[in-house]
């Protein structure tokens, strides 16, 4: 996290989240601490760019995937319920602010067709993008392994992952961004150019899969990690 952003966050809020909320991600893999840290960095960068509240952006970024433990298909709604039921957040936010955080969490999915209800929802949705193939590969492979156990080989998982990602851009040619932030747009454009080279992407996913095998991650995805 950028130190200037770090200093802008309420230290008591940060201490609560780091001690009570972030540890919940330790049994997540594809949506684990590395992913959450990335979303937080992006969200705080966008909060700075658009002059938004750091505490609200930070909290929404941290809470947005907590619901994956119980319900992948509607995890954004499950995450919103966790926000609403966390009485400790009332120590740091007003009821209208908690509603904004909940709405941002519930509206973060990249496949969403209608605009998020508030600007923080746009921030979290755009921050959730992994426009880095090296980062995306193990996350996407883990999700495929967890949810498609009938696929038996790396090539099976890679083909499913690759076609899924291409399908996300078929209608518009781009991954949609709700904000017009030039840094994210530049990352997206480079990612798309790289991703359309199937051989290049295949090599990255293959290395990621081999590393996951060597580290015993593939077995743990099925019987240890709790995200889907």
C-alpha positions in Angstrom: 0.0 0.0 0.0 1.3 3.5 -0.8 2.5 5.0 2.4 0.7 8.3 1.7 -2.6 6.4 1.3 -1.8 4.4 4.4 -1.5 7.6 6.5 -4.9 8.8 5.3 -6.8 5.8 6.8 -8.2 6.1 10.3 -5.6 4.1 12.3 -8.3 2.5 14.5 -10.3 1.4 11.5 -7.1 0.0 9.9 -6.2 -1.8 13.2 -9.7 -3.4 13.4 -9.7 -4.5 9.8 -6.1 -5.9 10.0 -6.8 -7.9 13.1 -10.4 -9.1 12.5 -11.2 -8.9 8.8 -8.1 -9.5 6.7 -7.3 -12.8 8.5 -10.6 -14.2 7.1 -8.9 -14.2 3.7 -6.0 -16.5 4.8 -8.0 -19.6 3.9 -8.8 -18.1 0.4 -6.5 -18.7 -2.5 -7.8 -17.1 -5.7 -9.4 -14.3 -3.6 -6.8 -14.4 -0.9 -4.5 -11.8 0.7 -2.6 -11.0 -2.5 -5.7 -10.2 -4.4 -7.2 -8.2 -1.6 -4.1 -6.1 -1.2 -4.2 -5.4 -5.0 -7.8 -4.3 -4.8 -7.0 -2.1 -1.8 -4.1 -0.4 -3.6 -6.2 0.2 -6.7 -9.2 1.5 -4.7 -7.0 4.0 -2.7 -5.3 5.1 -5.9 -8.8 5.8 -7.4 -10.0 7.5 -4.2 -7.1 9.9 -4.4 -7.6 10.5 -8.1 -11.3 11.3 -7.7 -11.0 12.9 -4.3 -13.1 10.3 -2.5 -13.1 9.1 1.1 -10.1 6.8 1.8 -11.8 5.0 4.7 -14.9 4.2 2.7 -12.9 3.0 -0.3 -10.5 0.9 1.9 -13.3 -0.7 3.8 -15.3 -1.6 0.7 -12.2 -3.0 -0.9 -11.4 -5.3 2.0 -15.0 -6.6 2.5 -15.9 -7.1 -1.1 -15.1 -10.8 -1.4 -15.8 -12.1 2.1 -19.1 -13.8 0.9 -17.2 -16.2 -1.3 -16.9 -18.6 1.7 -20.6 -19.4 1.5 -21.9 -18.4 -2.0 -19.9 -17.9 -5.1 -22.8 -17.2 -7.4 -24.1 -14.4 -5.3 -21.0 -13.7 -3.2 -21.4 -9.9 -3.6 -24.7 -10.0 -1.8 -23.3 -12.3 0.9 -20.5 -9.8 1.3 -23.0 -7.0 1.6 -24.7 -8.8 4.3 -21.4 -9.1 6.2 -21.0 -5.4 6.0 -24.5 -4.7 7.2 -24.1 -7.2 10.1 -20.8 -5.9 11.3 -21.7 -3.7 14.3 -18.1 -2.6 14.7 -18.3 -0.6 11.6 -20.8 1.7 13.4 -17.8 2.9 15.4 -16.2 4.3 12.3 -19.1 5.2 9.9 -22.5 6.7 9.9 -25.5 4.6 8.7 -25.5 6.4 5.3 -21.8 5.6 4.9 -22.3 2.0 5.8 -25.1 1.8 3.2 -22.7 3.3 0.6 -20.0 0.6 1.5 -22.6 -2.1 1.3 -23.9 -1.0 -2.1 -20.3 -0.7 -3.4 -19.6 -4.3 -2.2 -22.8 -5.6 -3.7 -22.2 -3.8 -7.0 -18.6 -4.8 -7.6 -18.9 -7.7 -10.1 -17.2 -7.0 -13.4 -19.9 -8.8 -15.3 -22.5 -6.3 -14.1 -24.5 -4.7 -16.9 -25.9 -1.7 -15.1 -23.9 1.0 -13.3 -23.2 0.6 -9.6 -25.5 2.6 -7.4 -22.7 4.9 -6.2 -19.3 6.0 -7.2 -17.5 3.7 -4.7 -19.2 0.8 -6.4 -17.4 1.9 -9.6 -14.2 2.2 -7.8 -14.4 -1.3 -6.3 -15.5 -2.9 -9.6 -12.6 -1.3 -11.5 -10.2 -2.0 -8.7 -11.1 -5.7 -8.7 -9.6 -6.2 -12.2 -6.4 -8.1 -12.5 -4.8 -6.5 -15.5 -1.7 -8.6 -15.0 -1.5 -12.1 -16.6 1.1 -13.3 -14.1 -1.3 -12.5 -11.2 -4.4 -13.6 -13.0 -3.2 -17.0 -14.1 -3.0 -18.8 -10.7 -6.1 -17.1 -9.5 -8.1 -18.2 -12.6 -6.7 -21.7 -12.6 -7.6 -22.1 -8.9 -11.2 -21.1 -9.6 -11.4 -23.5 -12.5 -9.9 -26.4 -10.4 -12.3 -25.7 -7.6 -15.5 -25.3 -9.7 -14.8 -27.7 -12.6 -13.4 -30.9 -11.0 -14.5 -32.9 -14.1 -11.7 -31.2 -16.0 -8.7 -33.5 -15.7 -5.7 -31.8 -17.4 -4.0 -28.4 -17.4 -5.0 -27.9 -21.1 -8.6 -28.5 -20.1 -8.4 -25.8 -17.4 -6.4 -23.4 -19.6 -8.8 -23.7 -22.5 -11.8 -23.0 -20.3 -10.0 -20.0 -18.6 -8.8 -18.5 -21.9 -12.1 -18.8 -23.7 -13.9 -17.3 -20.7 -11.6 -14.3 -20.7 -12.0 -13.7 -24.4 -15.7 -14.0 -24.0 -15.7 -11.1 -21.6 -14.5 -8.7 -24.4 -16.5 -10.1 -27.4 -19.3 -7.6 -27.3 -17.3 -4.4 -26.8 -13.7 -5.3 -27.6 -12.6 -4.1 -24.2 -13.0 -5.0 -20.5 -15.5 -2.4 -19.4 -14.3 0.2 -16.8 -16.8 2.4 -15.0 -14.2 5.1 -14.3 -12.1 6.9 -16.8 -8.9 6.7 -14.8 -6.0 6.8 -17.3 -3.7 4.4 -15.2 -6.3 1.6 -15.2 -7.2 2.2 -18.9 -3.6 1.9 -19.8 -3.1 -1.3 -17.8 -6.3 -2.7 -19.4 -5.2 -1.9 -23.0 -1.8 -3.5 -22.5 -3.4 -6.6 -20.8 -5.7 -7.0 -23.8 -2.9 -6.8 -26.3 -0.9 -9.4 -24.4 -3.8 -11.7 -23.8 -4.7 -12.0 -27.4 -1.4 -13.8 -28.0 -2.6 -17.3 -27.0 0.9 -18.9 -27.1 2.3 -16.2 -24.8 -0.6 -16.6 -22.3 -0.4 -20.4 -22.5 3.3 -20.3 -21.3 2.4 -18.0 -18.3 -0.5 -20.3 -17.3 1.6 -23.4 -17.7 4.3 -22.0 -15.4 1.7 -21.0 -12.9 0.1 -24.5 -13.0 3.5 -26.2 -12.5 4.3 -24.0 -9.6 0.9 -24.8 -8.0 1.6 -28.5 -8.4 5.1 -28.2 -6.9 3.8 -26.3 -3.9 0.8 -28.7 -3.3 -1.7 -25.9 -4.0 -3.8 -27.9 -6.3 -4.7 -30.5 -3.6 -5.3 -27.7 -1.1 -7.7 -26.0 -3.4 -10.2 -28.9 -3.1 -9.8 -29.7 0.6 -8.4 -26.6 2.4 -9.2 -23.3 0.7 -12.7 -22.0 1.2 -13.2 -19.6 -1.7 -14.8 -20.7 -4.9 
